Amino acid sequence: SIENKLKAAKGYQKGRSARYGYHSQVASVQGTKKWVQIDLGSQRKISSVVLAGANEYGFSDFGFPHRFRLEMSNDSEFKESIIISDNTGSDFPRPGSGPVLFNGTDFLARYVRLTATKLWSRRKKGQPKTNDWIFAMGELAVISDKTLLEVKEVTALDSIEAGKAWGKANLVDGIYGT
C-alpha cells in the first residue's frame, strides 16, 4: 500500500511524533486562500500525490481543508499549471487518519502546490467551531512511477513555524498521524 511505502521510505516511528506537519497562520475568514508547495529541484514525472492529515486536538485530519486545489507547475509562481485535483466546488469528504492518493498525470513538473480555499475551524474534538480558520497538513508526498521523490524545499504563503510540532519542513518528513 502507499502508506507502507511512505513508512518504509522515510522510516516509521510508532506512536505520536513531536512533529505534526505544516500549519498556516490563523485567518479570521473561512474563505481565505492559503497555500503550501514543494520544490522537487528539477522537473520530475508526477505519477501520484499523497496527502495525509495532521493529528492534533483529537482529530486525525486536523486542519485538512474542506475545499482545495492540487496542482503542478514548472513555474514557482504557478502562472501556468496543470490541475491534479480541483475540489473547490464542494466540500471534500473528511479523510480521517489514512492518506489520500491523487493520481497524477505523468507530466513533468518541478513544483506541486496545495491551495486551500475553504479553511478548517481550529478546535479540540467535541468543542464547537471557532472563528480561527486554518490549513494544516501532516504530510505531502510525490511519487514518480513507484519511487517516493525527495523534496528540495517547502514554501508557503504563511506558516506558524511553532517549535518541533509545526513547520514547513515537517510537511515532507515522512511522519504523520500516530
Summary of the structure (lengths in Angstrom):
residues: 178
radius of gyration: 15.0
end to end distance: 17.5
largest distance: 44.1
contacts: 572
relative contact order: 0.34
helix: 8%
strand: 43%
